[in-house]
């Protein structure tokens, strides 16, 4: 059981790295805003802990900004060519749902 979990975890990280590479090739900047001590931002915090290092390793030249604010809803923003910006709400989402929401930015 534990070995299956580790294998699935590694497969998930590899898949996320591929999605992240595609996402970061298509835009010039990504920003994730969350509230540090908010229960509605727990999924965002967990997502960042699990994926930020591999995301930066795979995309060293792309700016990925993490903003901890107060009194906001958690969101991810992607800025594309010609100043077009798209955002997606991350408020109250689980780690997997945050991953899915951020990967959807790649299709915008």
Secondary structure, 3 states (H helix, E strand, C coil): CHHHHHHHHHHHHHHHHHHHHHHHHCCCEEEEEEECCCHHHHHHHHHHHHHHHHHHHHCCCCEEEEEEECCCCCEEEEECHHHCEEEEECCCCCHHHHHHHHHHHHHC
